[in-house]
Amino acid sequence: MHTRTTEIMIDDNFLPFIGDHASHAFAAIGYLTAWALHSERYSGKLTIYADRRGEISATYRNPAGETTYTMLAVQHGDGPYSTHS
């Protein structure tokens, strides 16, 4: 099993923007946090940023600090988020 450092930054306007749909946003953050946890390629650092428009981005780095993958979680209407790379 590999370990990684995870940093989560949430814009001050994120929670007011998503309002009553926080459970969907937190589920998306959980998904992004656990994604590819088994792989050394993504085991350096994960940076998650929840922006003022309700979107959530994730940047995965290897142990050398090189970006190896990025993903975006987007909410459609009032429902769950979908992820896109």
HUCOR-V545440 format. One record per helix or strand of 3 or more residues. SS is the DSSP state (h for helix, s for strand). FROM is the first residue (numbers start at 1). LEN is the number of residues. If there is no record, write none. Layout:
ss = <SS	SS>
from = <FROM	FROM>
len = <LEN	LEN>
This chain:
ss = <s	h	h	s	s	s	s>
from = <5	14	40	45	56	67	81>
len = <6	21	3	6	6	9	4>
